[in-house]
Structure formats: C-alpha cells, structure tokens
Amino acid sequence: HAFPEGSRGSTIVTTTQIEDVAVACSCHQSGHVFEMKPLDDDHSRKLFFNRLFGSESECPDELKQVCDEIAEICDGLPLATISIASLLLSQPAMSNDFFTYIHQSLISCFSAVPTSERSRQALNLSYNNLPRYLKTCLLYLNMYPEGYTFLKGDLVKQWVAEGLIYTTEGQDIEKVAESYLYQLIGRSFIQPMCVNYYNEVLSCQVHDMVHDLIAHKSAEDNFMVAIDYRCQKNVSLSHKARRLSLIFGDARYAKTPANIRKSLVRSVRFSGLLESMPCLTEFKLVRVLNLQLSGQGRRDNDMADLTGISEMFQLGYLKIASDVCIKLPDHVLQCLGTLDITDARFAPVPWDVNFPRLLHLHLSLPVERDLLDWIDRTRPPSLMSLGKLNHLQELHLTFSSLSTFQHVAKNMEALGSLIGGHGNLKTIAVAQASSVKNTAASKTYISWDCMEPPPLLQRFEFSPHSSCIFSQVPSWVGKVDYLCILKIAVKGLPAHCADILRGLPALAALSLYVETPPDDKIIFDKAGFSVLKYFKLTFMRGIAWVKFEADAMPSLWKLKLVFDAIPPLDQQWKTYAHSTALINIDYMPGLREIFTKFRGAAADLEYVSMIGVVSNHPSNPIIDMQLADSGSYSNKSTETEITTK
C-alpha cells in the first residue's frame, strides 16, 4: 500500500493508453479500471465553442453551421477538438471560406482512419498549417524526453543560441522567442505547467501524442536524432541530423551512434554516466550544449575534463549539471550568451577570463573554496570579471560554503559594489545551497545602501534562508522604477521601509521576510502597491498584528502570512491570546486566496483557528489556515488545516 491507513481517502490514479497496464495497476483487477469515453455532443460543442469564441453565443451567425459540422466531425475527442479550435483561432481573420476549407480537410483526413487515430490526424493538420519558423521551434522540443517539464527560460535561450529566431532591427530577440512560445501555447502544441501571478508562463510540457508527432516529423526532416535508452522505441539514425539528444540514464555501455557526422551537429543534450559521454572535441560547430553527468561508482576525487569545450567556437549556450567535479576551460568563449553551472562542482578556473557576449550567468560557488576567494579584488581567481560583463542581463549566484563565516558580510558587501551600476542587468538572484544549515545566531546583517542600482533591474531575489539578511530595505530599492519581483529578508520593518516598497510603481510580486516584527500593528492602507498581485509576509522570529484596510493593494490575487514564534525569544505570545484577531482584512477588490500559517508558539494560540483571521470580503476568498508545531518547545507534533469560503 502506497498510503498509510486513515480516513483521508487518498487514492493513486494511473493513466495509460494500454489496457493491460490499467488492469495490472488496479487492486481488484478490472474492477477499478475506468475507460475514458469520448465527450457527448453537448460537451464536445461546448469545448469547441469555448476555445474558439469564449462561448457559443459569441459565434457569428455566418459561422455557426460550419462550426457545428467541425465540432461534430471531431467525434468527441478532446485533443482533436482543442487542436482544431486552436488552429482556427490562430488565423488573423475568421472567414467562412477558411472554416469550410478546414472542414473539408478533416473529412479527407478522417475518412480512412479509425476513431482512435483522429486526434493524431487533427494534430498533423494543425502542424501542417504552422508557419515555418514555428515548425522549427516545435521540432526542437524533441530534445526533451516524453513527459519532461522544461523551463521556459531555458528553451528560449536555446532557441536563440541555435539561431532559430528571426528579428528585425530594434527587436529584442528573447522577447521574440517568447512570443514564438506563446504562439505554440495558443495553438495547443505546448501546455503551460506553472504560471505565476502576473500570468507569465514559467514551465511547460507537451502532450504525449504531440511528442510522438514531433519525434516523427523530426526524423522525417532529418532535424534531430533523439535516443532514450529508458524506452524501447525505434529511432531513425540519420547521419545528416544537426541536433543530438542522448538520454542514456545509468546505461553503462551506451554509445553515441558512429554514423552521425558530429562536425555538423549544432545542439547536443546528453544525460548519462560520465564514461558514456561523447567526445566533445568532435563537435566543432555546436551552439547549444546541455550536459547532465553522473559519476555513479566513481571515486570522490575523480574529475570530468571538459576543457575541450574551448574548441566550440560558436557555442552560445552552456548548461552543466554534474555530481562529479568538472574541469572547465580557461579560454575565452567569444559567442557564449548563457553559462549555467548551478548544479555542479568544478575545479578553480581564472574567472578573469572575459565573456564579451555573456547575457545570462548562473553560477554555484564551489564548496572547496572560500567565498572570499571568488569576490575579493586582491585574490585570483575572482569574480571581479563580473564588472567587465557589460552586456550581462541575468545573474544567479548560489554559494555553498561558510568555511570562514567572519568574512561573509565583507564578501556580500563586495558583491553589492561589484554588481551595482550594471547598465543592462535585469535580474539579480543570490541563494544559499540547501545543504548549508544556519542557526538564528549565525545571521549576518548587510546593507548594500551604497550600491548604485542597475537602472533596468526587474527582479531582485536574496534568499531568506542564507546566513545574510539585510538590516533594512536598502534605500536604493525605491529608485528602481522597473522592479517587478522582490524577495528579501530584513532585520526589521520600520515605517520608512514600508513606504519605500509601496512607492514601487511596477512591483507585482513581493516576498518579505522580517526577522523581528514591530511592537505596533502593521497597517497597509490604500496608498501604493497598485499593481501588486502576490504578497508573502513572513515573521521569522515572532508574531505581529497585521491589518489590511479597505481598498488596500487593489490588484492583489494571493496573500500569504506566516508567523514563527519561539518562547525564549518572544514572550509576548500570551498577550496575543487575550486580544483581538491577529489579522484583519477589509475589502480588497482583487483578492482570491488568503493563506496563513502559525508555527512554534504562535501555533499554540488555539483561538486563532476560530477568530485569528477576520475577513470582511463580500467575494468570500478562500482562507487556508495552518497551525503547525514542529515540536521545538513541546512534545506536540500536529498540523491543522482550516479552509473556508
């Protein structure tokens, strides 16, 4: 049994296209197998019209008859219905002639195939009507195995590095690439998996049947060779393919096909054991290199020599994940636009090497070296070359060692001065590896008040779980007009810091962690925060009264409030038990969901479960409340969830 005995009624649902698999997964043989049936006529019509027009009533009169005929011929198959509706929706103008043409095409496609194959035929028709630039970008998804969830940012950067994006003068090439992605989403070839609170897609998948279509078309056009040792599928091994995806897993004797002309390959994705990795020096024209290396069975001091990457003169995208130490080249990579080594250990390299075109840098500082060595101006190797990356737009740093804690504050201040003033920098994210543990006593306070803010900064995230937190919200934050995402931990929240935050005109998502809550009630009124859609407020070492007045944060969708309290540090918790509600929320026009969590001593306030949240919302947003005691000060270990509407 996968779940413990209990009253929650937890169930595992397995989906499959193979009846024998369904029977094998059922506890009572075929008794719990549910065979999906096609949609009935009413639901099929509703799905078609809702996708195409929003509702059936919005359909123009001159198109109703042909739309009825198209919906009927889709025969209740959801994927076929959605695919054809998306194809029609993608047209610049909805004409009866085009709808009739699609109807006739469907009759021709469906006449000679069984019902089970009609979804594939509908997808094929939709694919054939794609513009060429979208076909190429869609076929590139064969790089990923079936069922894989890929990050939007990764895919966009790979498309750009491969040269698949066409722009005119003055266009931002990555914005154009994103528009391609959203066009494929609009045509239902790509499914969004994670969408943030300002409607930006973060990650995606493709339907299994869409992946089959992509694999078939990719082989047909000699676009890519994709080999996955984990599944038994016949693969067409064209020696002319320009892209290579090798998913070897833990197969020890897997080899790269010998007939592939490696000198022509432009993109390589490899996932497998280090000993099975192809020879990198043979790929002279590679523009995209994505390596996931496993050193299973190797010694800790073994090293993967990747210095051959220096011979890839056209390399524009490099991402490496490895559980063995890797050795990187010390030569200049003139075309490199993305460098992502956040999940790997690597030997020291002279980071004074210049990357003249680098736009995106994701770097994990090695465990073996003191952070000071990577930032201090006086010690090579260093990160001082960051100052020379004039085109850098995105910086993600993860540090994984606190071997000399007394230098942490100095290092962080140096980092602040180093990245300040970058004219093109749009994202700054600093995190600490999850393997590094910190206690409350080991916190170091930094200011960055002297940092010159990058004028185009849109996203600033500084992990609240690191050993460093800000003494207060840096004053320069109020000068960044484009800042839309802010995640920061501060020692306190004085009134002037709240004023800085409410004055940010573009702020859409705010995660604020406060170590010591103020004694007075925190009040958010209707001033500022006009476009804020997501707000998380965490009190790391105490509890506080919070009030949201009427019409505060008019665009807010989700509100999260977390309270931590430890009795030796916060003796005021008994006072709260005899006072009014901790949280008061008046009418906030856009609010849809409220999440609150009380931990430690705060969770001992049992009255909170009844009167801890007072909401005067006529729209009745969802209220999800959790009381959690980790057992840090008592023998209890409970968690209660209360959800009301």
N, C-alpha and C positions, 0 to 999 in steps of 0.2 A: 504494500500500500504506500503510495507516494505521500499521503497526508495522514496526520495523526487522527485518532478517533475524536470526534467532537460534534458540536451542534451547528457549526457554521455552514455545513453543506457544500464544502469545497469540492470541485469537480475538475478533472482534466478533459478537455475537448481536443481531439486529434482530427485534423482534416487531411484527406487523401483522395486521390483520383483512382486508387486501386482498391477494389472491394475486398480482396484477401487481407490487405493491411488493416482495413477497418474492422474486419471480423477478429483479427489477431489482437487488436488493441482493446476490444470490448471484454469486460469482466465476465459477461454472461453470453459469450459468443455473439450471435447476430441480434440478440435481444436489445442491445443498446446502440445499434447502428442506425443512424438517421440518413436516409438517402435524399439528397437535395433534389427538389423538383424545380422545373422551370417556373418562372413567375406566371401568374394568371394574367388574363388580358388587361384587367384594370390596373394591376400593379406595374405591368410592363409599360402600359401607356403613361402612367404617372411618372415612372422613372425616366422615360424618353423625353416627355414634355418638360419636366422639371429641370433636366440637364440642359435642354436646348433653349427654353424660354423662361424658366423660373416657375412657370405654372402653365397648365393647358389654356387658361383663359387669356394668356398673353400671346398665344399663337395667332398670327394674322389669318384672316379668313381664307385668303387665297392659297395658304399652305396647309390647311387642316386636312384635306383629303389625302394629299401625298404623304403627310406626316403619319396619318393613320395607317397607310399602307406600309410605310417603312417600319413603324413600330410593330406591326403585325408580322412582317417577314423576319424580324429578329427572333421570333418564336419564343419569347420569354427568357432568353439567355441574357443575364445581366451584363456580362462583359461585352457581348456583341452590341447590346443596346447602348451602353455608355460609350463604346468606341465610335459607333456611327453618329450618335448625337454630338460627340465632341468634334468629329470630322466636320459636320455641318456647321457647328458653332464657330469653327476656326476660320470660316470664309468671311472675307471683308464685307460681302453683301449677301443677304439671303434671297435667292431668286428661285422661282418655281422651276425654271429650266435646270438649275444645278441639282435641286432636290429630286427632280424626275430622273436626271442622269444617275444619281446615286442609287435610286430605287431600281432602275434597270440593271445597274451593275450588280446589285445584291441578288437580283433574280438570276442573273447569269452565274454568279459565284456559288449560290446556294443550290442550284438546280441539280447538280451532280454529286453533292456531298451529303453524308448523314447529318442529323441534327447536332451530334456531338462535335462535329468539325466546323460548325458555322461560326463559332467565336473566332477560330483561327483565320477563317476566310475574311471575317469582318476586320480583324486586326491587319491582315495583309492589304486589304483595300485602303485602310487608313494610312498604312505605311507608304503605299504607292503614291498617295496624294500629298505626302510631305515634301516641302521644298528640299533641295539637295543639301543645303547647309545643316538642316535639322536631321536628315538621314545620317550624315556622317557623325554628328554628335551622339545620336541614339546608338549607332553601332558601337561606339566607343565603350558603352556600358557592358559590353561582353568581357571587358577587363575584370569585372567583378563576378564572383560565383553566384549561382542561383540562391535567392533568399538573402543576399548580403545587403546590409544597411550602410549606405555610403553618405559621407558628409557633403553637403552642397559646396562648401568652400573648397574641399579637395578636388572635386570633379571640375569645378570652374577653372581652377588653377591648372589642372592637367589639360583641359581643352585649350587654354591659352598657350601653354608651353608647347603643345603639339602643333600649333598653327592652324587650328580648326575654326577660329573666329575671324570674321571679316568685319572691318570697321572702316568708316570714312574719317576724314580729318576732323579732329576735335572730339571724337567719341572716346569714352573710357572703355577699354577693351574688356575689362572684367564686368562692367555693367552690361555690355552687350552679351557676354557669355551668360550672365544671369538671366537675361531676357530670353535666350535660347532655352534655358532650363525651364523657365515658367511657361514657355510655349509648349514644350513637351508635356508639362504637367497639365496644361489646359486641354491638350489633345488626349489625355488619359493614358499616355505611354509610361509616365512616371508617377508614382504615388508618394505624396508627402507623408513622412512618418512623424516628424517633430516640427511644430510650428510655434514660434514664440508669440509674445503678447502684442507685438506690433505687426503680426501677420507675415513675418519673414520665415521662409522655409529653412530649416537647419539640416535635416537629413531626409533621405528618400530611399525607396525600394522600387523594384519593378515586379509586376505580377509574373508568376512562373510561366504563364503562357506567352507573355510579352518577351520574357527572357529567351524562351525557345525560338520565337520569331527572330530576335536579334542574333542569336547564335547561328541560325540557318542563313540569314541574309549576310552575316559577316563571312561565313565560309564561302557562300556563293560569289561574293565580290572580292575574295582574297584579301579581305580587310584585316583579319586577325586570326591568329592561331591561339586557341584557349584550351589548355589541358588541365583537367582537375582529376587527380588520382583518387579522390574520395568517391567519385561516382563512375559508373560504368557506361560511358557514352562514346559512340563512335565519333571520332574527330577527324575532320579533313585537314591534313597537314600540307598546306601549300608552302612551297619554298619562296614564294613571292610575297608573303604576308609582311606587312610593315609594322605589325604590333604583335606582342607575345605576352600571354598571360599563363604563368606556370604555377598552379596550386598543387604542390607536392605533399603538403602535410608532413607526416612523420615517415613517409616512404623513403627508406634508406638507399634504395638502388634506382631511384627515379633519375632519368637523364633527359636533357634537352634534346629534342629531335635533331639528328645530324643533318637532315636535308634543308633545314632553314638557313637562308642566306642572312647571317647575322649582321653583315655590313649594311643591309638595307633597313633593318629594324629601327623604328623611331620611338617606340614605347615598350618598356619592359616592366612587368609586375611579377615578382617572384615571392612565393611564400613556401618555406620548407626548411629542411635541415641545411646547415652551412655546407656540408660536404656535397650536397646536390646542386648548389648554386652554379649557374653557368659562368663561364669565364667572361668577366666584364670587359676586358680589353678588346674582345672581338666585336663589341657593339660600338662602332665608331660614330654613328650618326644619331645615337639615342638622344631624345629631347626630354623624355619622361622616364624616371627610374624610381620604382617603388619596391623596396625590399623589406620583407618580414623574415628575419633569420632566427633559427632555433639552433642552439648548441647542445641539444639533448645528448647526454652521455659524454660530453667533453669536460675537461678539467676547467676549474675556475680561471686559471691563468692563460687559457687558450685565447687567441686573438684572430679576428677576421680581418684580413688585409684587403681594404677597399681602395687602396691608393690608385688602382687602375682607373678610377672614376675621372682622374685628371686628364685622361686622354679623350674623354667625351666632350669635345669642344663645343657642341651645340646643346649641351644639357641645360634645360631651363627649369626642371622640377626634380628635386631630390628629396625623398622621404625614406627614412630608415627606422625600423623597429627591430631590436635585437636583444636577446638575453645573454649574448656573449660580447666581450669587449671588441670594439671595432677600431681599426686604424684608418683615418681619413687622409686624403691628400693635402699637401701644403702648397699646392699650386693654385694660381688664380683661375677661377671658373668665370669667364667673361660673360656668359649668357645666363647664368643662374639667376632665376627670379624668385624661386621658392626653395628654402632649405628648412627641412622639418626633421629634427632629431630629438624628439621629446621622450622617446621610449627606448633609449639605448644607452649603453655605457661606451665611452670612446676614449681612446688614448689622447694625451695632450697634443694639440696642434697649435701652430703660431697663428692665433686669430687676428693678428695684424694683417693677414692676407686680405686684400681688398676684393670685394664682390661688387663691381661697379653697377650692376643692374638689379641687385637684390631688392625685392619688394616685401617679401614675407619671410620672417625669421622665427622659427620655433625651436628653442634650444633648451636642453636639460643640462645643467652644470654638473659635472661628474662627481660621484661620491668620493673619489680618491683625492680630490684637490680642495683646498680651502677656497671658499668663495672670494676671499681677498685676492687670490692669485688671478682671478678672472676679471677683476674690476680695477684694482689698484694701478695707477698710472706708472708706478715705478717698477713693476714686476712683469716681465714677459713670462709666459704668454698672457695676454689680457683681452678684455673686451673693449679696449679703447678704440678698436677699429669701428665700433658702432658709430662713433662720431663721424666716420668717413662714409657711412652708408647714406648718401644724400637722398636716395630715392626710396628709402625704407618706409613702408606704409603700415606694416603689422609686425609687432614684436611680442612674442610669448617667451617668457623665461620661467623655467622650473628649477629650483635649487633643492638639492637632495642631501646636503650635509651641513651640520652645525659644529664642525670639529673645533672651531675656535670662536665660541659664542661671543667673546668680548669684542670681536671685530664686526659683528653683524650690523650694528647700527651704522658704523662708518661705511661699510660696504653699500648699504642701502642708500645712504645719503649720496655716495659717489655715483651710484647708478642713476639717481634722480638728476644729478647735474649733467650726467653723460647723455641722457636721452632728451633732456629739455631743449626746446627750441627747434627740434627737427621739423622742417617746413612741411614734409609730406606725411608724417606719422599720424595714422588714424586710429590705431589700436595699440594699447599697452596692457599686457596681462602678466602679472607676476604671481607665481604659485609655489607652494612647497610640496614636495613629494609626499604621498600618503604614508610612506614608510617612516617619515620623521615625526617623532612624537614630541609634543611640547606640553609643559605644565603652565598653569597660570603664573607661577613665579618666574618663568623664563621669558616673559614678554619684554620686548624692547620697543621703545617709543621713538618714532621718527616723525619728521615734519614735512620735508620737501617744500617748505614755504618759499625757498629761494629759487625753485625750479622755474624756468621760463616755459610756460605751457606750449606744446605744439599747437599751432593755430587751427589745424584741421582735425584735432582729436575728437573722435566719435565714441570711443569705448575705452574705459579705464577700469580694470579689474585687479585688485590686490587681495590675494587670498586671506580671508579672516582666520584661517587655520594655520597661518605661518607664525613664526616667532616674533614678527614685527607687526605692530599696528601703529596707526597714525595718532599723534597726541590729540589732534582735532582735524576737522575737514580742512585740507590745505586751502589757503586763500585764493590760489590761482585757479581753483576749480570754477569759481564764479566768473572767470574771464573767458571760458571756453564755450562759445555760442553753439557749437555743433555737437556737444556731448549728449549722446542719447542713451548710453548704458553706463551705469556707475555701480561698482561693487567695492565697498571699502569698510574697514574696521577702524573705529576710533575709540580713544580712551573715554571721552565724554561728548555730550551733545549740548553745548551752550546755545543760547538763543541765536547768536550771530551766525553760527554754523548752519542752523536750520534755515536762516534767511538766505545763506549762500545757495543752498540746494533748491529752495523754492524759486529762486531767480533764474534757474537754468531754463532757457526757452525751448530746448529740444529734448529734454530728459524724458525718456519713455519707460525705462526700467531702472529701478533703484533698489539695491540690496545694501542695507545699512546695518552694521553690527556695532553695538555700543557696549563697551566693557562695563562702565559704571553709569547707571541711569541717574538722572537728576532727581532731587527730592520733590520738586514741584511737578504738577501734572503737565504732560506734554500735550499741547493743543495744536491741531492742524486746522486752520481756517480756510476760507475760500481763496486766499491770496496764493498765487503761484501754482506750480505743478499742473499747468493747464493741459499738457499732453501726456502726463504720466499714466501708464496702463498697468504696470506691475510694481508693487511696493512690498518689500520684505524688510521688517524691522525686528532685529534680534537683540535682546538684552543678555549679554554673555555672563554676567555675574550678579544679577539682581532682578527685581521686578519693579514695575512702574505703572502709574496711571496714564492712560492714553485716551484722548478724546478727538474725534473727527467731527467737526461742526458741519452744519448743513451746507451742501454745495462744495465741500472741500474736494479737491482732486477730481474734477468733473469727468475726466476720461478714464478713470481707474477701473480696470476689469477685476483684478485679483489683489487681495490684501492678505499678507501673511504676517502674523505676530508671534514671536517665540520668546518665552520668558524662562530664564535659568536663575535659580537661587540656591545658594549653599549656606546653611545656617551660620557657620562661623564667620562668613563674610557679609551676611545680610541678616541682621537681627530685626529688621522691620517687618518681616513677613507676617508676624502675629497681628500687627496693626491692620494689615490688609483684610484679615479675616473678619474684622468688625466694622468695615467701612463699606462704601458704595462700590459698585461694579468697577473692575479694573479697566474695562474697555467700554467706551461709549461711542456709538456710531450713529450719527444722524443721517439724513438723506444724502446719499452720494449718487448722482444720476446714473453713472455707468457701471456701478459695482455689481458683479455677478457672483463672486465667491469670496468668502471670508474663511481663512484658516488660522487657528490659534493653537499653540502648544505650550503647556506648562510643565517644566521639568524641575527636579530637585525639590526644594522646599516649596516652590510655587505649586507643584503638583499636589502638595499636602493640603492645599486650600480647597477642601471638598465642595465648599459652597460655590466655587467657580463653575462647576458643572451645571448649576441651576441659574445663577444670576451674574456670572462672570462677564458675560457679553450682553450688552443691551443694544439692540439694533432697531431703529425706527424706520426701517425701509418698507415702503409700500410695495416694492417689487420683490420682497422676500428673497434676497440672495441666499445661496447655500451657505450654511455655517457649519464648518467642520472643526470640532474641538477635541484635542487630545490631552489627557493628563498622564504623564509618564514619569515614573520614579525609577531611576537606574539602580537604586539600592545603595547610593553613596552615603546616606546618612541613616538609613533604617533597613530593616530586613524585608521590606515590601519590594515586590517587583511586579508592578501592574501597569497596564495601559488601557485607558478607556477612551472610546471614540463616541462622540455625540454628534449626530448630523440631523439638522432640522431644516425645514424650508418654510 
